[in-house]
Amino acid sequence: MEKIKILGIDPSLRNTGLAIVSYNTELDPNDSKSYEISHCQVLVNPRKYTGTEAILNMLDMMNEESQKEAYKSASNVIVESPAIMFNKKISSSVVASLAHISGGAVALFGIEKSYLFRPSEWNKTRKKETTYRQTIDFLGDPDLWHYEKRVKSEMFMEHILDAVSMSLWWIKTNYSEE
């Protein structure tokens, strides 16, 4: 039995979601029993940090997590990158901060096994709620997943759902024979 571990990272300046989706390659990627969700958590950056300090603190928190064996043993690391660099509706400082966090995640968790994807690449044009519902319908109740650190507030759950959804997309894209 070969199990692969895909680490999904939903980076943000304030709340970065991490989750590992393990898949048994000898089983059907379209069968939810082929999967295990573990090491879910959200790294929460305290409000006292702003600007460069906030970026550096998030990178420090990610660096600490990247040293843990569970994350080191991931086969691949899927990281969400900024959606659009030159979108007039999104502040360039927000995009720049997100780019720093995304790039830092790739470097810290393993540049040789990491991939950056914009939301439109992995999620197409679906609404987040649709993606979350599909992920939960397929993988089951998130309360039954295994957490590194339990989510303290439901508002943070979206970051774990993004991390899990990206990892699931990667597995189905790369291990499905369809």
Backbone as JSON Lines, residues from 0, in Angstrom:
{"i":0,"aa":"M","n":[0.85,-1.17,0.0],"ca":[0.0,0.0,0.0],"c":[0.9,1.24,0.0]}
{"i":1,"aa":"E","n":[0.71,2.08,-1.0],"ca":[1.46,3.33,-1.05],"c":[0.52,4.49,-0.72]}
{"i":2,"aa":"K","n":[0.93,5.24,0.27],"ca":[0.17,6.44,0.63],"c":[1.0,7.64,0.27]}
{"i":3,"aa":"I","n":[0.35,8.59,-0.39],"ca":[1.01,9.86,-0.64],"c":[0.38,10.9,0.27]}
{"i":4,"aa":"K","n":[1.17,11.85,0.66],"ca":[0.68,12.94,1.51],"c":[0.84,14.24,0.74]}
{"i":5,"aa":"I","n":[-0.26,14.94,0.59],"ca":[-0.24,16.24,-0.07],"c":[-0.57,17.3,0.97]}
{"i":6,"aa":"L","n":[0.35,18.25,1.13],"ca":[0.14,19.35,2.06],"c":[-0.43,20.53,1.29]}
{"i":7,"aa":"G","n":[-1.59,20.98,1.69],"ca":[-2.19,22.17,1.11],"c":[-1.97,23.35,2.03]}
{"i":8,"aa":"I","n":[-1.61,24.48,1.43],"ca":[-1.39,25.7,2.23],"c":[-2.18,26.83,1.6]}
{"i":9,"aa":"D","n":[-3.06,27.41,2.42],"ca":[-3.84,28.59,2.02],"c":[-3.23,29.78,2.76]}
{"i":10,"aa":"P","n":[-2.27,30.47,2.12],"ca":[-1.53,31.51,2.82],"c":[-2.3,32.82,2.92]}
{"i":11,"aa":"S","n":[-2.05,33.5,4.02],"ca":[-2.63,34.81,4.24],"c":[-1.76,35.53,5.26]}
{"i":12,"aa":"L","n":[-1.8,36.82,5.24],"ca":[-1.02,37.59,6.2],"c":[-1.51,37.35,7.63]}
{"i":13,"aa":"R","n":[-2.81,37.2,7.79],"ca":[-3.4,37.04,9.13],"c":[-3.68,35.59,9.51]}
{"i":14,"aa":"N","n":[-4.15,34.77,8.58],"ca":[-4.59,33.4,8.9],"c":[-4.18,32.46,7.77]}
{"i":15,"aa":"T","n":[-3.18,31.64,8.02],"ca":[-2.7,30.7,7.02],"c":[-3.17,29.3,7.38]}
{"i":16,"aa":"G","n":[-3.89,28.67,6.45],"ca":[-4.41,27.33,6.67],"c":[-3.46,26.26,6.16]}
{"i":17,"aa":"L","n":[-3.31,25.19,6.94],"ca":[-2.48,24.04,6.58],"c":[-3.3,22.77,6.75]}
{"i":18,"aa":"A","n":[-3.15,21.83,5.85],"ca":[-3.82,20.53,5.99],"c":[-3.12,19.51,5.11]}
{"i":19,"aa":"I","n":[-3.03,18.3,5.61],"ca":[-2.47,17.19,4.83],"c":[-3.62,16.27,4.42]}
{"i":20,"aa":"V","n":[-3.65,15.95,3.13],"ca":[-4.58,14.96,2.62],"c":[-3.74,13.76,2.19]}
{"i":21,"aa":"S","n":[-3.96,12.62,2.84],"ca":[-3.25,11.39,2.49],"c":[-4.16,10.56,1.6]}
{"i":22,"aa":"Y","n":[-3.55,9.97,0.58],"ca":[-4.31,9.17,-0.39],"c":[-3.61,7.84,-0.6]}
{"i":23,"aa":"N","n":[-4.37,6.76,-0.52],"ca":[-3.86,5.42,-0.79],"c":[-3.94,5.2,-2.3]}
{"i":24,"aa":"T","n":[-2.8,5.16,-2.97],"ca":[-2.75,5.09,-4.43],"c":[-3.28,3.77,-4.99]}
{"i":25,"aa":"E","n":[-3.46,2.78,-4.14],"ca":[-4.0,1.51,-4.6],"c":[-5.53,1.5,-4.64]}
{"i":26,"aa":"L","n":[-6.11,2.58,-4.18],"ca":[-7.57,2.67,-4.14],"c":[-8.05,3.72,-5.14]}
{"i":27,"aa":"D","n":[-9.32,3.74,-5.35],"ca":[-9.96,4.66,-6.31],"c":[-9.93,6.09,-5.78]}
{"i":28,"aa":"P","n":[-9.38,7.05,-6.57],"ca":[-9.36,8.44,-6.11],"c":[-10.74,9.06,-6.01]}
{"i":29,"aa":"N","n":[-11.75,8.39,-6.56],"ca":[-13.12,8.9,-6.48],"c":[-13.9,8.28,-5.32]}
{"i":30,"aa":"D","n":[-13.21,7.51,-4.48],"ca":[-13.83,6.89,-3.3],"c":[-13.29,7.6,-2.06]}
{"i":31,"aa":"S","n":[-14.16,8.19,-1.29],"ca":[-13.73,8.96,-0.11],"c":[-12.98,8.11,0.91]}
{"i":32,"aa":"K","n":[-13.17,6.79,0.88],"ca":[-12.47,5.91,1.82],"c":[-10.97,5.81,1.51]}
{"i":33,"aa":"S","n":[-10.56,6.36,0.38],"ca":[-9.16,6.34,-0.03],"c":[-8.35,7.45,0.64]}
{"i":34,"aa":"Y","n":[-9.03,8.31,1.42],"ca":[-8.4,9.52,1.94],"c":[-8.41,9.59,3.45]}
{"i":35,"aa":"E","n":[-7.42,10.31,3.97],"ca":[-7.38,10.67,5.38],"c":[-6.94,12.14,5.45]}
{"i":36,"aa":"I","n":[-7.61,12.91,6.28],"ca":[-7.29,14.33,6.44],"c":[-6.65,14.51,7.81]}
{"i":37,"aa":"S","n":[-5.46,15.13,7.84],"ca":[-4.76,15.27,9.11],"c":[-3.95,16.56,9.17]}
{"i":38,"aa":"H","n":[-3.47,16.85,10.35],"ca":[-2.6,17.99,10.64],"c":[-3.21,19.32,10.19]}
{"i":39,"aa":"C","n":[-4.52,19.41,10.3],"ca":[-5.21,20.65,9.95],"c":[-4.96,21.69,11.04]}
{"i":40,"aa":"Q","n":[-4.73,22.91,10.61],"ca":[-4.59,24.01,11.55],"c":[-4.59,25.34,10.81]}
{"i":41,"aa":"V","n":[-4.8,26.39,11.56],"ca":[-4.69,27.74,11.02],"c":[-3.67,28.49,11.88]}
{"i":42,"aa":"L","n":[-2.65,29.01,11.24],"ca":[-1.68,29.84,11.94],"c":[-2.25,31.25,11.99]}
{"i":43,"aa":"V","n":[-2.47,31.75,13.18],"ca":[-3.11,33.05,13.37],"c":[-2.06,34.07,13.77]}
{"i":44,"aa":"N","n":[-1.93,35.1,12.97],"ca":[-0.97,36.18,13.21],"c":[-1.62,37.22,14.12]}
{"i":45,"aa":"P","n":[-1.06,37.48,15.29],"ca":[-1.65,38.48,16.19],"c":[-1.74,39.86,15.55]}
{"i":46,"aa":"R","n":[-2.77,40.59,15.88],"ca":[-3.01,41.93,15.32],"c":[-1.91,42.93,15.69]}
{"i":47,"aa":"K","n":[-1.15,42.61,16.74],"ca":[-0.09,43.55,17.14],"c":[0.98,43.68,16.06]}
{"i":48,"aa":"Y","n":[1.06,42.68,15.17],"ca":[2.03,42.76,14.08],"c":[1.38,43.4,12.86]}
{"i":49,"aa":"T","n":[2.05,44.34,12.28],"ca":[1.55,44.99,11.06],"c":[2.69,45.08,10.05]}
{"i":50,"aa":"G","n":[2.33,45.29,8.8],"ca":[3.32,45.49,7.75],"c":[4.35,44.38,7.67]}
{"i":51,"aa":"T","n":[5.6,44.8,7.58],"ca":[6.71,43.85,7.46],"c":[6.79,42.92,8.66]}
{"i":52,"aa":"E","n":[6.51,43.44,9.85],"ca":[6.53,42.6,11.05],"c":[5.52,41.45,10.94]}
{"i":53,"aa":"A","n":[4.37,41.72,10.38],"ca":[3.35,40.68,10.21],"c":[3.82,39.62,9.21]}
{"i":54,"aa":"I","n":[4.42,40.06,8.13],"ca":[4.95,39.1,7.14],"c":[6.01,38.22,7.79]}
{"i":55,"aa":"L","n":[6.95,38.84,8.48],"ca":[8.04,38.08,9.1],"c":[7.53,37.14,10.19]}
{"i":56,"aa":"N","n":[6.53,37.58,10.96],"ca":[5.99,36.7,11.99],"c":[5.29,35.49,11.37]}
{"i":57,"aa":"M","n":[4.52,35.7,10.3],"ca":[3.86,34.57,9.64],"c":[4.91,33.61,9.08]}
{"i":58,"aa":"L","n":[5.96,34.14,8.49],"ca":[7.04,33.29,7.98],"c":[7.72,32.52,9.11]}
{"i":59,"aa":"D","n":[7.9,33.17,10.27],"ca":[8.47,32.48,11.43],"c":[7.57,31.33,11.89]}
{"i":60,"aa":"M","n":[6.26,31.59,11.93],"ca":[5.33,30.53,12.35],"c":[5.35,29.37,11.35]}
{"i":61,"aa":"M","n":[5.38,29.7,10.05],"ca":[5.43,28.64,9.04],"c":[6.75,27.87,9.13]}
{"i":62,"aa":"N","n":[7.84,28.57,9.4],"ca":[9.14,27.91,9.54],"c":[9.1,26.88,10.67]}
{"i":63,"aa":"E","n":[8.51,27.26,11.78],"ca":[8.4,26.34,12.92],"c":[7.6,25.09,12.53]}
{"i":64,"aa":"E","n":[6.49,25.28,11.84],"ca":[5.67,24.14,11.42],"c":[6.39,23.28,10.38]}
{"i":65,"aa":"S","n":[7.14,23.91,9.5],"ca":[7.82,23.16,8.44],"c":[8.86,22.19,8.97]}
{"i":66,"aa":"Q","n":[9.27,22.37,10.22],"ca":[10.26,21.48,10.83],"c":[9.64,20.19,11.37]}
{"i":67,"aa":"K","n":[8.34,20.14,11.47],"ca":[7.66,18.96,12.0],"c":[7.66,17.84,10.97]}
{"i":68,"aa":"E","n":[7.9,16.64,11.44],"ca":[8.03,15.49,10.55],"c":[6.82,15.28,9.65]}
{"i":69,"aa":"A","n":[5.63,15.49,10.17],"ca":[4.43,15.29,9.36],"c":[4.45,16.16,8.11]}
{"i":70,"aa":"Y","n":[4.89,17.39,8.25],"ca":[4.93,18.29,7.1],"c":[6.13,18.01,6.21]}
{"i":71,"aa":"K","n":[7.25,17.62,6.81],"ca":[8.44,17.28,6.02],"c":[8.18,16.08,5.12]}
{"i":72,"aa":"S","n":[7.34,15.16,5.59],"ca":[7.12,13.92,4.84],"c":[6.08,14.05,3.72]}
{"i":73,"aa":"A","n":[5.56,15.24,3.51],"ca":[4.58,15.43,2.43],"c":[5.26,15.18,1.08]}
{"i":74,"aa":"S","n":[4.56,14.48,0.2],"ca":[5.07,14.22,-1.15],"c":[5.11,15.48,-1.98]}
{"i":75,"aa":"N","n":[4.07,16.27,-1.87],"ca":[3.97,17.54,-2.59],"c":[3.34,18.58,-1.68]}
{"i":76,"aa":"V","n":[3.63,19.84,-1.99],"ca":[3.07,20.96,-1.25],"c":[2.37,21.85,-2.26]}
{"i":77,"aa":"I","n":[1.07,22.05,-2.06],"ca":[0.26,22.85,-2.96],"c":[-0.05,24.17,-2.25]}
{"i":78,"aa":"V","n":[0.39,25.27,-2.85],"ca":[0.27,26.58,-2.22],"c":[-0.55,27.49,-3.13]}
{"i":79,"aa":"E","n":[-1.52,28.17,-2.54],"ca":[-2.29,29.14,-3.31],"c":[-1.47,30.42,-3.44]}
{"i":80,"aa":"S","n":[-1.4,30.94,-4.65],"ca":[-0.68,32.19,-4.89],"c":[-1.69,33.3,-5.13]}
{"i":81,"aa":"P","n":[-1.22,34.55,-5.13],"ca":[-2.16,35.66,-5.35],"c":[-2.94,35.47,-6.64]}
{"i":82,"aa":"A","n":[-4.21,35.83,-6.57],"ca":[-5.11,35.64,-7.71],"c":[-4.66,36.46,-8.91]}
{"i":83,"aa":"I","n":[-4.55,37.73,-8.74],"ca":[-4.21,38.62,-9.86],"c":[-3.28,39.69,-9.33]}
{"i":84,"aa":"M","n":[-2.16,39.83,-9.96],"ca":[-1.18,40.81,-9.49],"c":[-1.6,42.26,-9.79]}
{"i":85,"aa":"F","n":[-2.34,42.45,-10.86],"ca":[-2.64,43.82,-11.27],"c":[-4.13,44.1,-11.34]}
{"i":86,"aa":"N","n":[-4.87,43.56,-10.4],"ca":[-6.3,43.79,-10.33],"c":[-6.54,45.09,-9.57]}
{"i":87,"aa":"K","n":[-7.2,46.04,-10.21],"ca":[-7.43,47.35,-9.6],"c":[-8.35,47.27,-8.38]}
{"i":88,"aa":"K","n":[-9.11,46.18,-8.25],"ca":[-10.02,46.03,-7.11],"c":[-9.3,45.55,-5.85]}
{"i":89,"aa":"I","n":[-8.08,45.06,-6.02],"ca":[-7.32,44.53,-4.89],"c":[-6.1,45.42,-4.66]}
{"i":90,"aa":"S","n":[-5.92,45.83,-3.44],"ca":[-4.78,46.68,-3.08],"c":[-3.47,45.98,-3.4]}
{"i":91,"aa":"S","n":[-2.55,46.72,-4.0],"ca":[-1.24,46.13,-4.33],"c":[-0.48,45.72,-3.08]}
{"i":92,"aa":"S","n":[-0.7,46.4,-1.96],"ca":[-0.01,46.0,-0.73],"c":[-0.53,44.67,-0.21]}
{"i":93,"aa":"V","n":[-1.82,44.41,-0.38],"ca":[-2.4,43.12,0.01],"c":[-1.83,42.01,-0.86]}
{"i":94,"aa":"V","n":[-1.77,42.24,-2.16],"ca":[-1.23,41.24,-3.09],"c":[0.24,40.99,-2.8]}
{"i":95,"aa":"A","n":[0.99,42.05,-2.53],"ca":[2.42,41.91,-2.23],"c":[2.63,41.09,-0.96]}
{"i":96,"aa":"S","n":[1.84,41.37,0.09],"ca":[1.96,40.61,1.34],"c":[1.65,39.13,1.09]}
{"i":97,"aa":"L","n":[0.59,38.87,0.35],"ca":[0.23,37.49,0.04],"c":[1.31,36.81,-0.78]}
{"i":98,"aa":"A","n":[1.91,37.53,-1.71],"ca":[3.0,36.97,-2.51],"c":[4.19,36.61,-1.63]}
{"i":99,"aa":"H","n":[4.5,37.45,-0.66],"ca":[5.6,37.13,0.27],"c":[5.3,35.85,1.05]}
{"i":100,"aa":"I","n":[4.08,35.73,1.55],"ca":[3.7,34.56,2.34],"c":[3.69,33.3,1.46]}
{"i":101,"aa":"S","n":[3.14,33.4,0.26],"ca":[3.1,32.26,-0.67],"c":[4.51,31.79,-1.03]}
{"i":102,"aa":"G","n":[5.34,32.73,-1.41],"ca":[6.72,32.39,-1.77],"c":[7.48,31.82,-0.59]}
{"i":103,"aa":"G","n":[7.24,32.4,0.59],"ca":[7.89,31.87,1.79],"c":[7.46,30.45,2.09]}
{"i":104,"aa":"A","n":[6.17,30.14,1.88],"ca":[5.68,28.78,2.11],"c":[6.39,27.79,1.18]}
{"i":105,"aa":"V","n":[6.55,28.16,-0.07],"ca":[7.23,27.29,-1.03],"c":[8.67,27.03,-0.56]}
{"i":106,"aa":"A","n":[9.37,28.08,-0.18],"ca":[10.76,27.94,0.26],"c":[10.87,27.12,1.54]}
{"i":107,"aa":"L","n":[9.99,27.39,2.51],"ca":[10.09,26.74,3.81],"c":[9.66,25.27,3.8]}
{"i":108,"aa":"F","n":[8.64,24.94,3.02],"ca":[8.12,23.57,3.03],"c":[8.73,22.69,1.95]}
{"i":109,"aa":"G","n":[9.6,23.27,1.11],"ca":[10.33,22.46,0.14],"c":[10.12,22.89,-1.3]}
{"i":110,"aa":"I","n":[11.04,23.69,-1.79],"ca":[10.9,24.23,-3.14],"c":[10.88,23.13,-4.2]}
{"i":111,"aa":"E","n":[11.57,22.02,-3.93],"ca":[11.65,20.94,-4.91],"c":[10.36,20.14,-5.03]}
{"i":112,"aa":"K","n":[9.46,20.3,-4.08],"ca":[8.21,19.53,-4.13],"c":[6.97,20.42,-4.06]}
{"i":113,"aa":"S","n":[7.16,21.73,-4.18],"ca":[6.05,22.68,-4.04],"c":[5.57,23.2,-5.38]}
{"i":114,"aa":"Y","n":[4.29,23.51,-5.41],"ca":[3.65,24.07,-6.61],"c":[2.74,25.21,-6.19]}
{"i":115,"aa":"L","n":[2.81,26.3,-6.94],"ca":[1.95,27.46,-6.73],"c":[0.81,27.45,-7.74]}
{"i":116,"aa":"F","n":[-0.4,27.68,-7.26],"ca":[-1.56,27.75,-8.14],"c":[-2.43,28.93,-7.73]}
{"i":117,"aa":"R","n":[-2.87,29.68,-8.73],"ca":[-3.85,30.74,-8.48],"c":[-5.21,30.07,-8.24]}
{"i":118,"aa":"P","n":[-6.11,30.74,-7.53],"ca":[-7.42,30.14,-7.26],"c":[-8.14,29.69,-8.53]}
{"i":119,"aa":"S","n":[-8.04,30.46,-9.59],"ca":[-8.74,30.09,-10.83],"c":[-8.18,28.82,-11.46]}
{"i":120,"aa":"E","n":[-6.95,28.46,-11.14],"ca":[-6.36,27.24,-11.69],"c":[-6.87,25.99,-10.98]}
{"i":121,"aa":"W","n":[-7.0,26.05,-9.67],"ca":[-7.43,24.84,-8.97],"c":[-8.93,24.84,-8.69]}
{"i":122,"aa":"N","n":[-9.54,25.99,-8.56],"ca":[-10.96,26.06,-8.19],"c":[-11.84,26.46,-9.37]}
{"i":123,"aa":"K","n":[-11.2,26.73,-10.5],"ca":[-11.91,27.22,-11.69],"c":[-12.67,28.49,-11.32]}
{"i":124,"aa":"T","n":[-13.92,28.59,-11.65],"ca":[-14.67,29.81,-11.32],"c":[-15.8,29.53,-10.34]}
{"i":125,"aa":"R","n":[-15.68,28.42,-9.61],"ca":[-16.72,28.1,-8.63],"c":[-16.66,29.07,-7.45]}
{"i":126,"aa":"K","n":[-17.81,29.29,-6.86],"ca":[-17.86,30.07,-5.62],"c":[-17.27,29.22,-4.5]}
{"i":127,"aa":"K","n":[-16.66,29.89,-3.53],"ca":[-16.04,29.17,-2.42],"c":[-17.03,28.25,-1.71]}
{"i":128,"aa":"E","n":[-18.26,28.72,-1.53],"ca":[-19.25,27.91,-0.82],"c":[-19.52,26.6,-1.56]}
{"i":129,"aa":"T","n":[-19.53,26.65,-2.89],"ca":[-19.75,25.45,-3.7],"c":[-18.6,24.47,-3.51]}
{"i":130,"aa":"T","n":[-17.37,24.99,-3.57],"ca":[-16.19,24.15,-3.38],"c":[-16.2,23.53,-1.99]}
{"i":131,"aa":"Y","n":[-16.49,24.32,-0.97],"ca":[-16.52,23.8,0.4],"c":[-17.56,22.7,0.54]}
{"i":132,"aa":"R","n":[-18.74,22.93,-0.01],"ca":[-19.81,21.93,0.09],"c":[-19.38,20.64,-0.61]}
{"i":133,"aa":"Q","n":[-18.78,20.75,-1.8],"ca":[-18.34,19.57,-2.53],"c":[-17.25,18.81,-1.76]}
{"i":134,"aa":"T","n":[-16.32,19.55,-1.16],"ca":[-15.26,18.91,-0.39],"c":[-15.83,18.18,0.82]}
{"i":135,"aa":"I","n":[-16.72,18.83,1.55],"ca":[-17.32,18.22,2.74],"c":[-18.21,17.04,2.35]}
{"i":136,"aa":"D","n":[-18.99,17.19,1.27],"ca":[-19.84,16.08,0.81],"c":[-18.99,14.86,0.47]}
{"i":137,"aa":"F","n":[-17.81,15.08,-0.1],"ca":[-16.95,13.97,-0.51],"c":[-16.15,13.39,0.65]}
{"i":138,"aa":"L","n":[-15.51,14.26,1.45],"ca":[-14.59,13.79,2.49],"c":[-15.22,13.64,3.87]}
{"i":139,"aa":"G","n":[-16.43,14.15,4.03],"ca":[-17.11,14.0,5.31],"c":[-16.93,15.19,6.23]}
{"i":140,"aa":"D","n":[-17.54,15.08,7.37],"ca":[-17.61,16.14,8.37],"c":[-16.21,16.59,8.82]}
{"i":141,"aa":"P","n":[-15.88,17.86,8.65],"ca":[-14.57,18.36,9.09],"c":[-14.31,18.17,10.59]}
{"i":142,"aa":"D","n":[-15.35,18.02,11.39],"ca":[-15.15,17.77,12.82],"c":[-14.48,16.42,13.06]}
{"i":143,"aa":"L","n":[-14.54,15.53,12.08],"ca":[-13.94,14.2,12.21],"c":[-12.52,14.13,11.64]}
{"i":144,"aa":"W","n":[-12.05,15.21,11.03],"ca":[-10.68,15.26,10.52],"c":[-9.73,15.38,11.71]}
{"i":145,"aa":"H","n":[-8.46,15.11,11.49],"ca":[-7.46,15.16,12.56],"c":[-6.75,16.51,12.52]}
{"i":146,"aa":"Y","n":[-6.73,17.16,13.65],"ca":[-6.2,18.52,13.74],"c":[-4.89,18.57,14.51]}
{"i":147,"aa":"E","n":[-3.96,19.34,13.97],"ca":[-2.73,19.67,14.69],"c":[-3.11,20.64,15.82]}
{"i":148,"aa":"K","n":[-3.88,21.64,15.44],"ca":[-4.44,22.6,16.39],"c":[-5.88,22.81,16.0]}
{"i":149,"aa":"R","n":[-6.77,22.55,16.92],"ca":[-8.2,22.69,16.66],"c":[-8.54,24.14,16.34]}
{"i":150,"aa":"V","n":[-9.4,24.34,15.37],"ca":[-9.83,25.67,14.97],"c":[-10.68,26.26,16.09]}
{"i":151,"aa":"K","n":[-10.34,27.47,16.51],"ca":[-11.05,28.11,17.62],"c":[-12.32,28.82,17.17]}
{"i":152,"aa":"S","n":[-12.38,29.17,15.91],"ca":[-13.54,29.91,15.4],"c":[-13.9,29.39,14.02]}
{"i":153,"aa":"E","n":[-15.18,29.32,13.75],"ca":[-15.64,28.87,12.44],"c":[-15.14,29.75,11.3]}
{"i":154,"aa":"M","n":[-14.86,31.02,11.59],"ca":[-14.39,31.91,10.53],"c":[-13.03,31.46,9.98]}
{"i":155,"aa":"F","n":[-12.26,30.7,10.77],"ca":[-10.96,30.2,10.31],"c":[-11.09,28.94,9.47]}
{"i":156,"aa":"M","n":[-12.23,28.28,9.54],"ca":[-12.42,27.0,8.85],"c":[-12.24,27.12,7.34]}
{"i":157,"aa":"E","n":[-12.55,28.29,6.77],"ca":[-12.4,28.45,5.32],"c":[-10.96,28.22,4.88]}
{"i":158,"aa":"H","n":[-9.99,28.55,5.72],"ca":[-8.59,28.36,5.35],"c":[-8.21,26.88,5.32]}
{"i":159,"aa":"I","n":[-8.76,26.11,6.24],"ca":[-8.53,24.67,6.22],"c":[-9.25,24.05,5.03]}
{"i":160,"aa":"L","n":[-10.47,24.48,4.77],"ca":[-11.21,23.94,3.63],"c":[-10.52,24.26,2.3]}
{"i":161,"aa":"D","n":[-9.93,25.44,2.18],"ca":[-9.17,25.75,0.97],"c":[-7.95,24.84,0.85]}
{"i":162,"aa":"A","n":[-7.23,24.65,1.95],"ca":[-6.03,23.8,1.93],"c":[-6.4,22.36,1.56]}
{"i":163,"aa":"V","n":[-7.46,21.84,2.16],"ca":[-7.9,20.48,1.87],"c":[-8.41,20.38,0.42]}
{"i":164,"aa":"S","n":[-9.19,21.35,-0.01],"ca":[-9.75,21.33,-1.37],"c":[-8.66,21.37,-2.43]}
{"i":165,"aa":"M","n":[-7.63,22.18,-2.2],"ca":[-6.5,22.24,-3.15],"c":[-5.79,20.9,-3.22]}
{"i":166,"aa":"S","n":[-5.54,20.29,-2.06],"ca":[-4.86,18.99,-2.04],"c":[-5.68,17.92,-2.73]}
{"i":167,"aa":"L","n":[-6.97,17.92,-2.48],"ca":[-7.86,16.96,-3.12],"c":[-7.85,17.16,-4.64]}
{"i":168,"aa":"W","n":[-7.91,18.4,-5.08],"ca":[-7.84,18.7,-6.52],"c":[-6.54,18.16,-7.11]}
{"i":169,"aa":"W","n":[-5.43,18.37,-6.42],"ca":[-4.12,17.9,-6.91],"c":[-4.11,16.38,-7.07]}
{"i":170,"aa":"I","n":[-4.62,15.69,-6.07],"ca":[-4.65,14.22,-6.12],"c":[-5.51,13.75,-7.27]}
{"i":171,"aa":"K","n":[-6.72,14.29,-7.37],"ca":[-7.61,13.84,-8.45],"c":[-7.05,14.18,-9.83]}
{"i":172,"aa":"T","n":[-6.36,15.3,-9.94],"ca":[-5.77,15.71,-11.22],"c":[-4.59,14.8,-11.6]}
{"i":173,"aa":"N","n":[-3.82,14.37,-10.61],"ca":[-2.58,13.65,-10.89],"c":[-2.65,12.14,-10.7]}
{"i":174,"aa":"Y","n":[-3.69,11.64,-10.03],"ca":[-3.76,10.2,-9.76],"c":[-5.01,9.54,-10.3]}
{"i":175,"aa":"S","n":[-5.89,10.3,-10.9],"ca":[-7.1,9.72,-11.48],"c":[-6.81,9.3,-12.91]}
{"i":176,"aa":"E","n":[-7.32,8.16,-13.31],"ca":[-7.1,7.68,-14.67],"c":[-8.09,8.23,-15.66]}
{"i":177,"aa":"E","n":[-9.05,9.02,-15.17],"ca":[-10.09,9.58,-16.05],"c":[-9.5,10.64,-16.94]}
